[in-house]
Structures are given as C-alpha cells and as structure tokens.
C-alpha cells in the first residue's frame, strides 16, 4: 500500500455501491482521481506530456477489503437500496 493514497482517506471514502442485483454488484467512486490511481495512465497530456503513471491501486479484494465491501452492501440493502 502506498501511504500517500491513504493519508486523508478521501479515496477510500469515495467508494460507493452503485447497483446490486442477483448477478452481483457495482462499486463506483465519486473521486475524479480514483480511476487514475486504480488503473494508472498510459500517456499523459497537458504540461507533462507522454508520461506513464503506474497503477497505484487503493481498492482491491484483500480479506479486509472483502469485509468492508460486505459491510457496504449490507448497509446499502438495509436502507432499501437507495
């Protein structure tokens, strides 16, 4: 884990359950930087062109992640899925 990604907790707090069905569930993040951190960037634009930013996953499926995701799903369902 990269400590800078967990310094404020904003990325982890941005994770939300978007859709739950019989087929599974969807997790989303309302952070504009979440996908850049999770998946990396193959080529940047702007002032710093053509650089590669490696993935720095902050959301995964460790045992702790599974417990947190299960809690989020239970909370979501307990509130009627809204």
C-alpha positions in Angstrom: 0.0 0.0 0.0 1.2 3.5 -0.8 0.7 5.6 2.3 0.1 8.8 0.3 -3.1 7.2 -1.1 -4.4 6.7 2.4 -3.2 9.9 4.0 -6.6 11.6 4.1 -8.8 8.6 3.4 -10.7 10.6 0.7 -10.2 7.9 -2.0 -11.3 5.1 0.2 -14.3 7.1 1.5 -15.3 7.9 -2.1 -16.2 4.2 -2.8 -19.9 3.6 -3.0 -22.2 0.7 -4.0 -24.0 1.8 -7.2 -26.0 -1.2 -8.2 -26.9 -4.5 -6.6 -28.7 -7.3 -8.4 -28.9 -11.1 -8.5 -25.9 -11.0 -10.8 -23.6 -9.1 -8.4 -22.9 -5.5 -7.5 -21.1 -2.5 -8.9 -18.7 -0.2 -7.0 -18.2 3.3 -8.0 -16.1 6.3 -6.8 -17.1 9.9 -6.8 -13.5 11.0 -6.8 -12.2 12.4 -10.1 -8.8 10.8 -9.5 -9.9 7.3 -8.4 -9.6 5.7 -11.9 -6.2 7.3 -12.4 -4.9 5.8 -9.2 -6.5 2.4 -9.6 -5.7 1.8 -13.2 -2.8 4.2 -14.0 -2.4 6.4 -17.1 -0.7 5.1 -20.2 0.1 8.5 -21.6 -0.4 11.9 -20.1 -1.3 15.1 -21.8 -1.0 18.8 -20.9 2.1 20.2 -19.4 3.6 16.8 -18.7 3.2 15.0 -22.0 3.7 11.4 -22.8 4.5 10.1 -19.3 3.3 6.9 -17.9 1.7 6.9 -14.5 1.7 3.4 -13.0 -1.3 2.0 -11.3 -1.5 2.6 -7.6 -4.5 0.5 -6.6 -6.3 1.7 -3.5 -9.2 -0.6 -3.9 -8.7 -4.4 -4.1 -10.0 -7.5 -2.7 -7.9 -8.4 0.3 -9.6 -10.0 3.3 -10.1 -6.6 4.8 -11.5 -5.2 1.5 -13.9 -8.1 1.4 -15.1 -7.3 4.9 -15.5 -3.6 4.1 -17.4 -4.3 0.8 -19.7 -6.8 2.5 -20.5 -4.1 5.2 -21.2 -1.6 2.5 -23.5 -4.0 0.7 -25.3 -4.9 3.9 -25.7 -1.2 4.8 -27.0 -0.5 1.3 -29.5 -3.3 1.4 -30.6 -2.4 5.0 -31.6 1.1 3.7 -33.7 -0.3 0.9 -31.1 0.0 -1.8 -31.4 3.8 -2.1 
